[in-house]
Structures are given as structure tokens and as C-alpha cells.
């Protein structure tokens, strides 16, 4: 394009960074997944990239060079080359996509370039160039997404480009990104213009591309048919590592003998040769290329070299079962970063370190690249866990219950592959019906919420977390610190639609139900029991689990004849007012009642009524409780050790079914929210503050009001005053009646303590109130310097609320709402939400506090304008979601009246932020 080499052939002077140049923006570096599932690395260009950029240019075809520069150009002139690699990271920005890892001696190769040059305020001209050999992998789309994010950070709001008409692929990249592209043709060149502020469509496009790319990267691992296992050989002191490698080879051998897998081994066993279907080699370099998956059990110091050699074989995934990385301290963390650089530079994903491995069955072939001795049978459950010991426990419990798995992945310390990646895969995997996650930590809750919400809409996702708060950080896990309340993780999971359970036992209780029974149609519950005492306990357990027992409690004696059993079961399953059935058959003599088991299994399969059972000697998935349904598919009534376990599992399933059945709404988009104007204001305030340490900048009342005005929120004006005379003058300007308040922190907003006087109607009353407040506040800490009083026009009477937003390093923006007063402060009566919010989530948030009935006509009072409060929460959530630099925002008080509301106070602070999910990228330790 002409922005680099003008069409008149005059290259102009070489560029050098000006005085406004910014430091190298390391935060723009990213490891990304491409549409074919491979990985690569993206970073800002550097002056020492000149040779690599020239090599990239020379390797391009004549057509690609012509489409980029509008002319044939065999080599870049030295002056132009210097200009291309010398940028200021503000008005001139360039990003490159590279392969290789120079930290371990592998020179980088540039395979894609994107750049912008500022041509006028808020407008930049862009150009892209992708290596011929790497076109069709989505490189241009990734570069556009990251270039747009960098540009927005620098205040650019619009991209323009000049494209030759025959370069339809580049024009398509702009259009398919979800932006509203405007184009016109002039002098044989297509002029393209589009705003780069995120839109609902552009965000959806980016999320869909991320989903497909990450799902494909996981599919390459889980459907691999060529595997290499790398062990340490017979080196003394490495016996445990050697046994790990041998265990993996043994698990793969059966499928290798059958010819369904091609398995290579290096450093495992007695030397080269074909043994037990496995091809052993002396060195990695002896392994034929086109290997899809590598399993590595080596000392940490030897893993980097092995990874480099495996990348040369075309390996798509590296499962690292050995440890010695981030969990081992700073030296191990540095080694882990180098490993990811090598792997991602070679196109590989990494599972581990300290992984238990992975198991997957697809098209009749089982890939057992794990440390397990007894893999479970094939099934339709996908499982993910992190640490290897949890995987051992999980597989043992799965085996005892007779459950079958479609996949199991243990991510170990999850340096790379995480539960988010697996959920992306399960979202489009036809072999999986139910997903179970055991999470010791969540590195990116915002991304987790987005992916889990999408997956939960059509497949149940059952989640156990190691801690209820999300504050647990096991050694070796890359997790940002968090200041969020401990209930924030609970809200993230609730919004996502996942089924959160208490422990591993409960997770499997719920999974075995969801995998083998239809979702409940409702909560109406029937009980079939052999004991009135047990039946009473079951009814109580069902109610505690959120089920509704309709009165259909059928008793079946221990000595009931087969025809009596059939009649009782028929009455239960024939009742149209029953959605779910709990069967508890515990004879005092003998074991499981085969007649009851058969009749219940057949009735449940025939009617599709969700059923759970508690019967002696039956646990998990059993043939006794299995029958064929009308569609020919076998269905099993899951068996539980205790009636309470069965009721809890059924309650979870019913709540999930209800969540799936209701309208989950649409993203809130209040009219009149100008996030662009708000962003400009925040950027200006940060630029003029002079702060360089990243500490929050507290906004004055006028600045806070301006920020909220950009979101369509009006803050009632107030006047700070020092004495009665100034208070009277302010009241005359504002209009009577007024409110007068102290600014002393201990008494602020405390009408009950005398810090606020309302409905002050005249000068005499105001002077008296000023004197009273000043006397009351005399013994209190005055707080920051400033006038001690505040005068404000009187708002309509109503209920005072507090709306807050806080930018958290881990969770991003967290919105909260409480009804103002001691109850909210002392009892934590506050509702939380994590944007982006749907309209139904905003409505739920307003109704969640225990004091919320005061908004809806409590004790005969008139109902208040809840719609106005919902609108306010929506505006704050959109502002917080769009502007991570808004560190905190508090609207206090917000007085909600029968007709509208009044925001009487606003407090805000801003600080530079680095949100984890600003653009598509893999996690870095």
C-alpha cells in the first residue's frame, strides 16, 4: 500500500522515533491460536527486525508484493526498511507475527505484518501483509484484532486503507471482522473506512473465531493418531520419570498393536526396534515427521531441547507429565516461559506441566496418553481437572460408578491448555453430552464466563472449585491477584449457567444423572418408597434441594408381589402432575429388588421422566437399572448411596433445566451511552495527572459528573460551603427546599446520626442546621482538605441505594447494588454482577438484596421506579465493561422515588489497567 512506498516511487526520509515515542509496549505481545489450531507469537516490531523483515519480503510472491505495495519490489530499499522497523508505538505502530524462539537459539521468522500510521486525529491508515505459505490461517484477522486494540489504547477510533480491487481477500478481512465498512473506488483503488470501536457484531465475530480456533487446537490433541513418547532412558536417579514414560507407552500399546495408533518411543525401554506395536528410537531426530502428539517425561532441564526437536516433527500438542517448572520457584518460572516460547513458536499447545495426561475415545479408537492403570470405558462425559492426584481420585471414583468417558484431560499446572480450551472443544463435539470440570484455579474468569455461558446453553457443565472464593492459587498456577469480594466467583458461575457443586463426590452424583437421564421437565416430585419413615426423610431432602413434592408418595411393601410392583410404578409414572421420581427401595432382608429395579428402569425409559434411585448393592450406572427407550437408546436410572445424595443431584438438574428453558435476555445497550467520549475524558485525565506509578487518581465531583454524563447519567449538582452564609447563598442559587450535609467521612450520608438534614425550607432553618452539623462534626476526623458542608437541592423522597463498580485485576469490572444503610454495610446485603450483563441479569441484581422489597411497595408504601434503577445499573455496567481504566465508581446515594431517581453523589477514580481478555491471546505465566 501507498503508506509505505508512495506510488511516485519517492520513499522519503527514513523515520526515527520522535520525542513523543512510547517505550516498547510489552503488553501488546501475545501468543495466539490460528484457525487451523496451530499457535504462533505476535509482538510489536523492533529495529532489530530489519533482516527478518527483508527476508519475509523477498520470500513473498510477485503478486503478494504488488497487492501490498502497488508495484513490483524485489527488495525493500534500506531507507524504507529502516522506516518500517522504526516506529514510535503511538502515531506509528507495527505488529509482526513470528515463528521460532530466539531465547533457545531458534531465529525468528516473520510470517505476517500489520501496521498503522496516524493520518489525522483519531484516524490511522492501515496495511497488512501475510506470508504466502501461511495465508488462510486467519493471521490477518488476528493482526487486525490486536492492531485495533493497540490503536484504541492510543486514542485512534477509525481505520482507513487503500486496497487494489483484485485484493478481495483483504477487503473481506475488514468486512468479516464485524465492523461497518464503508468503501468507494477512486483512481482504480478501493478506499476503505471503518470505525474500530467494538460493536456487538465485532465482539461476536472475535469470540466465534476464538472458539473455532481453540476447539480445533484441542481436537488435534484428542484425535491424534500418531504419538511419540519421550522418556529419560536409563539415567540413574530418574527412575520415577522413566516409569511415567513406560506407563504412557503401555497405555498406548494395545491400540498400536491393533494398528489404530502409530506410536513411537524415545528413551523408553531397551533401545531401537519394534516391540509390542511400539516403534522405539534412539533419538528424537530419528522419529519420522508428521507426529501429532508428544508425551514427555523428562527432567525439566532437558524439556526445552526436546520441545524444540519435537516442533520440527510437526507436533501439534505436547503433554508434559513431569514437573520442575513454575511450581519450583523463579528459576522454574523462567524455564516455563521459555518452554511456552518454544512450543507456541513451533505451533504447539502444551498440556501440563505435571499433567496426568489425557484420555479420549473417537471413532472407536481410544487414545490413552495418560498414567492410569485402568482407563474407564468409552462414554459421553467429558472431564477436565488440573493436578495429577485429583485425576487419580477422579478416575477411581468414575470406575466405581461404572461411568464411561469421552475424554479426560489433566492440565497439571496449566501453563497453557486450560478448562476454557476444553470447553471450546466440547461446544462442538458430538461425542460429548455432559461436561465436568474440577478447577483448582480460574486464570481468566471473564473468558470462562463467556465460554461456559455459550456451552451451558446446550450442554450441562458441572463445576467444582477448590475454594468458594476464587482466591486459591496453587503453586505453579498463573493467576492474577484479586481484590473482589469472595462472592464474586459465585456470581460468575451463576451467570454462566454452570451447575456448581460442593465436592468431587457431588460432581459425579450430578454427572451420572445428567449423562443418563433426560433433563427434568419441572420440579414436581413423586416418591416411591418401601418405608413411611424413609419416605418422610426423602420428602424433606427433596424440599431442601428445591424440589416440590406434589403429594404423590407411593408406598410399596417389602413383600409386594410383581403385579403390585407394576401397579405402583404405573401409578407414579402415569401421574401427569409428576416431573421427576425418587425411588428408595431398601429391604431389611436381602439385597437389591430386581423386580422393582426392572419396572422402574422400563417406566423411566418409556416415559422420559427423570428418575433417581437408592437401592442396596447398586451404585452409579448398573445393568439392573438400564432399559431401552422408544428411540432404541439405552437409558439408565442412576443409583445413589443415600437418598439425600439422589435428591441433591435431582435438584441441581432441575435448576439447570429451568435455567436453560427461560429467556436469558439480551446484552444491555442503554441509549445515550457514549463510551468513546468517556474514554477520551479518562485518557485526558490520566495524561494530565502526571502520575507514573499507576496509583489511582481520584476525580473531583465535576470530573465524576462529566464521566457519568457520557453514560447518560445525571448527577444532581451540589455546592461545597464553609459556613452558614455560603450555605444560604448556595440555597438561593439552587432553589428551596434544600438538603445540607457534612463532608466528614464518619457522618457522610448518615441522616440517622445527624450528618444530613433534609427539606430545609428557609434561611433560618438552614442556619440552625448548619450550626448543628458543624457542632456534631467538630470531634470527627475532617478527612481530606475541603469545605466541611455540602448544599444540594432537595430530591423527591424515596429509598436510598448505593451502586458501585470496581475494576478487579482478576475478574475485571464487578458491579454491586445495595439498599443504603447499616444493613447493607454490616450484613453484606449487597448483590453483585460481573459485566457484560444481560437485561434479565440486571433485573435479577436489583431484586437480589434482602432489602429489595422496599423498592416494590413494602408495607403499603407506593412501588418505586425500579425500571429507572435497572437503567442506571445497566449504564454503569456498560461504562465499566468498556473502560477498564475506571478503577472505581460509586453512586451514593441514589434515591429511587415512585417516578424516577436522583443520583445525589458520585465518586470515581481512574488508573491504567491491563484487562486479561482485551484481545485473543493464550495465557502467559
GISULBEL-V880981 format. One line per field, one symbol per residue. burial: + if it has 9 or more other C-alpha atoms within 8 Angstrom, else -. Layout:
burial=???
This chain:
burial=++++++----+-----+---+---+--++++++++-+++++++++---++-+++-++--+---+++++++-----+--+++++++++++++++++++++++------+++++++++++---++++++++++--++--+++++++++++++++---+++++++++--+---+-+++-+++-+-------++++++++-----+++++--+++++++++++++++++++++++++----++-++-++++++-+++++++--+++++++++--+-----++++++-+--+---++++++++++--++-+++++++++++++++++++++++--++++++++++++++++++++++++++++++++---+++++++---+---+++++++++-+++-++--++-+++++++++++++++++-+++++++++----++++++++++++++++++++++++++-++++++++-+++-++--++++--+---++++++++-+++++-+--+-++++++++++++-+++++++++++++--++--++-+++-+-++++-+++++--------++-+++-++----++++++++++----++--+++++++++++--++++++++-+++++--+++++----++++++++-++++++++++++-+++++-------+----+++--+++++---+----------+-+----++-++++++++++---+++-+-+++-++--+-+++++++++--++-+---++++--++---+++-+++-++-++----+----++++++++---+++++++++++++++++++++++--+++---+++++++++++++++-++-++--++-++++----++++-++++++++++++++-++++++++++++++++-++++++++++++-----+--+++--+
